[in-house]
C-alpha cells in the first residue's frame, strides 16, 4: 500500500514538473505570468503554477529592465515613451501579484510606482524644453511639433508649468487659413447644348458646399479655417493656402435610343377535358422595347498651393463617369404571355428623361467627396 502511495506521489510530482515546463516553454512570458496568477486564484495549491511563478517573474523583470537600459542609452526624445511603457508593464505585474493572496505569498514583486513618477517628471521636463524650442520657431511644421510635445508633457504630468496654455497657442499658430476658389471651368461641351446658368450654378454650389462642410471659418475639427474668396476679402483674411478647382473636361453624350423586340410565350391552364384532365394552351405576345441610355463623364483637377512659398503642395485629378438606362415599351398579342419584367417595362409611364444639368449634378456629387478628402488630407495632422 505504501509503495502504491509513493508511486502516486511521484507521478503527481513528475506531472507538476512537466506542467511547469509547459508554462516556461511559452513564448509570451508576460501573458504566461498573468495566466499563472489566474491559475493560482482558482486553485492556490496548483503545484505547476506555484513552481512557475517565481521563475516567470524573474525572467520578466530581467527582460523589461534590459529593454529599459537599452532605451536609456538613446538620445531620442521618444525613448521616454518606451521606458515608461516598460516600467508600467512591470508595475502591472506588481499589481496583479499583490492583489492575489496565493501569488503574493510566493513572490514579492517590486513596486515601480515611485520610479514611474520620477521618470514621467524627467520626460515632461525634456519634452517641455524641446516644445519651447519648436514653439519659438516660425512655420507651421514647428508649431505642429510644439503642439505635439506640449500635449505629451500634459499627458505625463498634468498641469506641468504652462504646457496646456502653450499647447493651445501652438495649435493656433499651426492653424492655416484656406481659401477655396471658385471652380474654373475649362471644359468643352462637345455635344451638350447646355445653358451656362446650370454650369455656373453647379460650380458655385460645389465651392460653397466645400467651405460649409469643412466648417468654414469656425472649423474645430481641423487645424484650418476655410473661406470662399469673397469671405476672405470681406474679413481681411490673408490665406495661407489656395485650393484651385479646375473643371478640365465634362461631356454629356447624346441620348442614343435603341429599339428592339422580343417574343413572349407562356403555357397556361385553360380548363379540363371530359375526363377531368387539365388542359393547357400556349399563348404568345410580342414586347416592343425602347432603351434610352444617358451617360457622361467629368474631370476635375485640385491644386493646393502654399501662398507664401508660391509652391504647389499637391495636384490631383479626379474623373467620374455617369450612366443611366431606362426602358419602356408596349406589347401586342395575348397579355397573359407577359412576365412580371415585361409588365414593368410596359407600365413604365413615369419615366423622366434626365436633363444635362441633372447629369452634371450627379457627376459633381460623385467627384465631391474625393475633392473634400484631398483638402482634409492636406490640412489635417
N, C-alpha and C positions, 0 to 999 in steps of 0.2 A: 504494500500500500504506500509506504514511504517512497519507494522507488518510483511509483507512478506519479506521486505528488511532485517529487523533484523534477521528473521529466516534464510535467505540465508547466512548472515554473520556468524551466529552461526554455521551453517553447515560447512562452509569453515574453521572456527577455529577448530572445532572438527576434521575435516578431516586432517588438517595440523598437529594437535597434534598426531593423530593416525599414520600418516606417520613418524613423528619424532620418535615415539616409535618404529616403524619398523626399522629405522636406528639404534637406540640404542640397539635393541634386537639382532643384528647380532653378531656372534662370533668373526669374524676377524675385530677388531676395527680399525686397521691400514688401511686396504683396504677400510673400510666403510668411513673413513675420506677422503681418496682420491676420493671416489665416490661422496661424498657430495660436495667437491670442484668442481668436474666436473659438477655437477648439477647446482651449482651457476654460473659457467662460461656460461652455456646455458641459465639460467634464474635467474638473481640476486635477483628476488623477490620471489623465491621458499621458502615459509614460513617454510616448513618442514626442508629444508637444513639449513636455517638461524638459526632455533632453535637448530638443532642438532650439528652444527659445534663447538660451544664453549664447549659443554659437551664432545664431542668426543676428542677434542684436550687436554682437561684437563685430561681425562682418559688415553689417550695415553702417555702423559707426565709422569703421575704418574707411569704407568706400566713400562715404559722403565727406569726411574730413580730408581725404586725399583730393577730392574734387575741389574743395574749398581752398586748399593750399595751392592748387594749380591756378584757380581763378585769381587768387590774391596776387600772384606774380605778374598778372597782366596790368597794363596801363589803361586799357579800355574802360570808359566810364560804365559801360553795360556790365562790367564784372560784378558790380554791386547787386544787380538784379539776380544774377546766377548764384552769388554767395548767399544772399538772403533766402533764395528758394531752397538751397541745400540745408541751411540751418532750420528752416521751417519744416522740412520733411523730418529731420531728426527730432524736432520738438513734437511733431505729430506722433511719432513713435513713443516718445516720453509720455504724452497724454494718454495714449491708448493703453500702455502698460500700467501706468499708475491708476487708471480708472478700473482696472481688472484686478480683483483681490488675488486670484491664483497666480497671475502673471507677475504682479508686483512682489510676491513672496520669492520668486525665482530670480528676478533681475531688478537691480536698482538703476534705472536709466538716468542719464544726465539731463538736468533741466537747462535748456539753452535759451530760455526766455530773456534773461539779462543780457546775454550775448547778442541776441537778435535786436534788442532795444538799442544797444550801443552801436551795432553795425548800421542800423537804419539812421541813426544820428549822423554817422560818418558819411553814409550815402547821400543823405539830404544836403549835407554841407557841400559836398563836391558837386552834386547836381545844381545846387543853387549858384555856386561860383561860376560854373560853365554857362548856366542860364543867363546870368547877368552879363557875361562877356558877349553872348549872342544878342541879348536884348539891346545892347548899346551900339550894335552894328546896324547900318541901313540895309534895306532889302527885305523882301517878303520871306525868302528862304531862312534868313537869320531869325526873323520874327517867329516863323513856324517852329524852328528848333528851340528858341527861347520858351515858347508856349509849352512844348512837349517836355522840356526839362523842368520848368516850374510845376507842371502838372505832376511829374514824377516826385518832386520834392513834397508836394501836398499829399501824395499817396503814402510816402514813407513816414513823414512826420506832419500831420495836420496842423495848420496854424503856425508853420515854421516861418518866422520873420514876416516879410510882406510877400511871400511867394504867391498867395492866392490873388492879391491885388495885381501884382506884376504879370501873373498868368493872364488875367483879363485884359491888361494893357497890351500884352504881346499878341493876343488874339485879335484885338482891334487893329494893331499895326499890320497884321498879316491879312486883314480883310481887304479885298480888292473891289473897286467899282467897275462893273462890267456894263458896257453899252452894247445892246443888241440892235444892230442896224436893220433897216427895212430890207425885205427880200429884193435883191437886184435881179430883175427879170431879163435874162439874156437869151431866153428861149425863143424858138421859132416854131410857130404852128404851121406845119406843112399842109394840114388839111382840116384846120379847126373851124374857122369862121366864127370863133367865139368872140364876144364883145370884150373890150378892155375892162369894163366895170367888174365883171366876175373875177378876172385875174387880179386886179388891183385890190379888190376887197379881200380875196383869199390871202394875198401877200401880207396885207396889214394885220389880218387876224392871226396869221402864223407868228409874226413878230410879237404882237401884244400878248398872245397866249403864252408864249415862252416866258416873257417878263413876269406875267402874273403867276404862272405855276411855279416858277423858280423862287418866288417870294418877294419880288420887287425890291424896293429899297429897304423894306423891313425884314428881309430874309434872315432867318435864325438857324436854318438847317445847314447852311454852308457859310464858309468864311468869305462871303461875297455879297454885294448888293447889285441889283440888276435894274437897268433903266432902258427905256427907249431913247432915241436921240433927242426927242422933244423934252422928255422928262429930265434928262441930264442937263440940257440947256436951260430949262426953267429953274432947276435947283442949283445951278452954277457948279455942277459936278465935273471934275476932271477925271475922265475914265482912265483906268489902268489897263484895261483890256477892251478891245473891239471884237465883236463877233460879227463877221461878214457872212451873209447868207446869199448865195448866188444860185438862182434857178438856171442851170446850164441848158437844160432842154426839157421840154414837155411836149408830148404828142398824143393826141386823141385820134385814133384810127376811125375811119368812116364805118358806119354800120354795114355789115355785109350779110343780108338775109339769105338764108339757104332753105329752099323748098324741097321737101321730099314727102313720100307717102309710104305707108306700109299696110299690108293686109292683116286683118284680124279675123280669127275664127274661134268658135267655141262649140263644144258638144254639149247640148242641153237636153234636159229631160222634157219630153212632150206629153207623157201620159202612160197609159197601159193598154196592151192589146187585149183581145177577147179572152186570152188565157190568163190574164192578170200580170203578164210580164211587162216590166218597164220598157218604154220605147224612148229612143233618143233621136235627135236631129242635129246636124251641124249647121250653124248659122255663120254668115260672113258679113264683113264690113270693110270699108277702106277708110283709113285715117289719113287726112292730108295735113301736113305739119309745116309751119314756118318757124325756123330757128333764127333768132336775132342775136348777134354777137357784138358786144361793145367792149373795147379794150383801149389801153393806152399805157404810157409809161412816163416817169418823171425822174430827173436827176438834179440833185441839189448839192452844191459844194459848201462846206462850212470851214471858214478860216478864222482862227483865233489869234489875234495879233497883240503883242506887247507894245503898247502905245509909246512908252518912253524909249524902249530899245529899238523900236521900229522893226521888230523881228516877228516872223510868223511862228507861233508856238506849235500849231498843228494845222493840218489841212486834210480834210476827209471828204470824199464824195459818196453820196448815198443814192441808190437807184431803187425804185419800186415799180412794179407792174400792176395793172388793173385789168381784170377780165370778168365779164358777166355774160351769161347766156339766158335767154328766155325762149320758151316755146309756147305757141298757141296754134289752134287749128280747128278743123271741122271733120265731119265724117259723112259717109253715105253708106247705105245698106242697113243691116239689122243692128239696132243698138245693143241687142243682147250679146253681141260678139265682142263688145268693148271691155277691156280690162280696167282696173282702177286707175292705172297710169294714163290710159287713153282718155278717161273721163277728166282727169286733172288737166290735161292739155286742152281738151275741148272746152272745158269750163273756165279757162284762164281768161276771164274778161276784165280783170283788174290790173292788167299789165300796163305799167307806165314806163315809157322809154326814158332812160336817164339822160339828163341834159349834159352838155360838156362841162358845165360848172359842177354838176354832181360828180362827174368823173375826176375833175381836178381836185375837189374837196376830199374825195376818197384817197387819191394819191398823196395829198398833203397829210392826211390822217395817218397813213402808213409810214411816211418818212419822219413825221414829227417826233415820235419817241426816240428815234436814233439820234436826231439832232440834239434833243434835250439831254440825253445821256452823255453825248460828246462834250457839251458845255459843263455838265456836272463833273465829269472826269477831269476837266481842265482846272477847275477851281477848288475841288474838294481835296481834303488831306486828313 
